[in-house]
Every structure is written in structure tokens, then in C-alpha cells.
Amino acid sequence: MFSLGIVGAGQFAGSFAKLWRLHPDVGDITVTDLIPERAERLVAEHDLAGTLASFEDMLDSDLDAVALFTQRWTHGPLAVRALRAGKDVYSAVPMAVTEAEIADIIAAVEDSGRIYMMGETSHYHPATVYARDRIASGAFGRLFYAEGDYVHDMDWGFYDAYRYSGGENWKATASYPPLLYPTHSIGGILGAWRTHAVSVSAIGVVDERGDGVFDREVSQFDNDFSNATALFEVAGGGSFRTNEFRRVGYIGKESRFRFFGTEGVFEQLDPVSVWQDKKGSHDVTAHLHPAPTLGPDDPALAHLAPELRAAFASGTAPVHDRSRLPREFAHAPNGHEGSHHFLADDFATAVTTRTPPELNAWTAARYTLPGIVAHRSARQGGVRLPVPDHGDGPR
């Protein structure tokens, strides 16, 4: 049994605090946040062990592991500091925001021998699980093309979320470049297709709302792209395309995937998912449909904008194999299409067994680094750029 420190008591941390509190391999859980009242509230809500005043105090403590739920551009440096302080690390997405930060994390994992895991929800998205199984069985023939979308309009809960996390300066951080948050769209593809990107060409769309968000003069990231599309070449031949849209007239399934092979095609649209091969077309929607674990008006979701609540209430689908999960999770709230249970258990299992998780630093780099290079391509008018790769890592 290991002890865990949660860093950042925002809107996402509570979902995982509840699961790790239930997990048989997790002991005391401590929380720190820049706003102490938030840490105290999280401890009270989930009957956790207590709070610490700072991240530095957490690193100086005898805690075994930390889980990072801080602002998305802070994850890289915090992960490196924790690893080099001898802590195992769970990080919310993205892994980091620069190539150098990603290299630093991998070096810290190699030097320290500690566990690192990035909690990418799309890895356990029902469509990803389904495509992964189909690819493993050879049903696609040769897979040569895939598509992944993360389409989430800013008006659909994101304004409230950025105000909550960003304070008075929220517009500067709400301009976060779409391609630097690439792991939902890329992870859903590469989580099934065991390959990696080798080059990319991307196009960004300059925002026209004029409300101070995605304004380069306001943006902390010098960014005015609200929408972006990237085309990646993959190792071994083939390609995939991703869309990262923050201004879009769409409020359906925010992550969607399509896979094309020489013998079969899988397309997830909204609300229908279809497997097609040379024998015909088969509706697999019900097999991929996640059942809700909480109602939209449940008090546990009250801190979330109404538009975001469905993502934090969705459970597993028939395609998921729940047999590997601890029985304590059987009736626990889930989220993001059933992924929370699997991610929480993956980290606990990795720390307990000292075995690198599937979403280790090398996999995380393959889900994150292509987006960083894609953003650079978009800033250069779509020039095709090579995507570095750090290899497979330990298996």
C-alpha cells in the first residue's frame, strides 16, 4: 500500500481522489493547492488524510507518489521535480508543453527508476478499445489511415472552467493553443494503432470572436488560433489527421475516431458507430455506449458547469473489460466514457508492482510531442516538420 499526494484540488482532482480513496492499494491521501481552502474542501469531501501547505512540502515529505492536477502548462516541470525527489508521478494531460520538458521527464524516469504515468482518457475511450481489439485480431487488414477529433466549443463550459482556474487573468490562459492539448485526439488513435508520428503539417485558424480570448496581445502563449487541423505521417507508412476545435457549432461527442484498413473500416460519428467490411455494415453503437454513473443534477457535480457534467458522469461501455478492476470500483462514479476507473487502477497497479504502466513516459511522449511540433508547423503556415521520437521505452 502506498501513500499519495494530490497537487491541485480543482475540478478534475475530486474524481480521482474518490477512486484512489477506494482502491485497496492506496493508503493515506494528502492534498495541496495554491488556494488552501480548495485543498481543505477536497479533504473534507472525500475523508482524506489532510493537507500540506505547498508542493515543496509534499516533495520533502515521506509520501510515495504524487498526482498532478494543476494547470496544463505546469505539468512538465512539476513532474521532473517530483521524480527527482523520489516520488512516483501521475500527471493529468498534457505531459508537457515543450520538447525539452518531455526529454527532461524521460531522463528523470530513467535516472530515478520511478513510475511515471500520464492519465490520457482517450486511451480507454470505447472507440479506442474497440479499434484496438479489431486491430489486434487483424480485422482491418493493413491499417493505413485514421482520424481523431477533439471538438469542444469554448462556450460549452470552457469559459466557466477557465474562470475557475485562471482567476482575474483567465483570458490569458484560456488562449491555450489547441494543438498543445493534443492527447485526446492523438491518444485515441495511437492508443489503438501501435505506431508513432514521424512528420506533420498543420493549419491553424485565427480566432475572430474579438472577446480577448485567443488574442495574441492578451494570450500568455502568444496564440490566436482557436481551431487547428494536423496531418501526420506515421512510421511504417500511412497517416492520421486530427482536429482540435474550440470554436465549433457542435455539442455532441467531443472525442470521435475513424480507422481505415484494407479489409475493414470503423467509423464513430455522433450518435452512430459502424463497423464496415467487404461483407457489409454493422451498427456497433450499443457496444460502445457508456452508461451514466451519476445524474446531471447529482450534488457531486455541482461545482462543474452544466455543459461539462456529462463527461464526469459517464461510465463504462459493454466493450470495456471490467474484470481487471478492483471490486471496490463496482458502484463508484466514473467519467470520460469509463476511463477514470481504468486510469486510477493502472497507476495504483504500476506503483504497487513497480511495473511501468502502458501510459508511461515514452507513450505519453508519443501522444504529446506530435502536437507540439504541429503547433510550430501551423505557426509557419503549414510547413511539414519532422516529429522526434524517444522510442518504445521499457516493455
ZIRA-V180168 format. One record per helix or strand. SS is the DSSP state (A for helix, B for strand). FROM is the first residue (numbers start at 1). TO is the last residue. If there is no record, write none. Layout:
ss=SS from=FROM to=TO
ss=SS from=FROM to=TO
This chain:
ss=B from=2 to=7
ss=A from=13 to=22
ss=B from=26 to=32
ss=A from=36 to=46
ss=B from=50 to=51
ss=A from=55 to=60
ss=B from=65 to=68
ss=A from=72 to=84
ss=B from=88 to=91
ss=A from=99 to=112
ss=B from=116 to=118
ss=A from=121 to=124
ss=A from=126 to=137
ss=B from=143 to=151
ss=A from=154 to=174
ss=A from=178 to=180
ss=A from=183 to=190
ss=B from=197 to=206
ss=B from=225 to=234
ss=B from=239 to=245
ss=B from=255 to=261
ss=B from=264 to=268
ss=B from=273 to=277
ss=B from=280 to=283
ss=A from=286 to=288
ss=B from=292 to=292
ss=A from=299 to=301
ss=A from=306 to=312
ss=B from=314 to=314
ss=A from=322 to=324
ss=A from=327 to=329
ss=A from=339 to=353
ss=A from=361 to=379
ss=B from=385 to=386
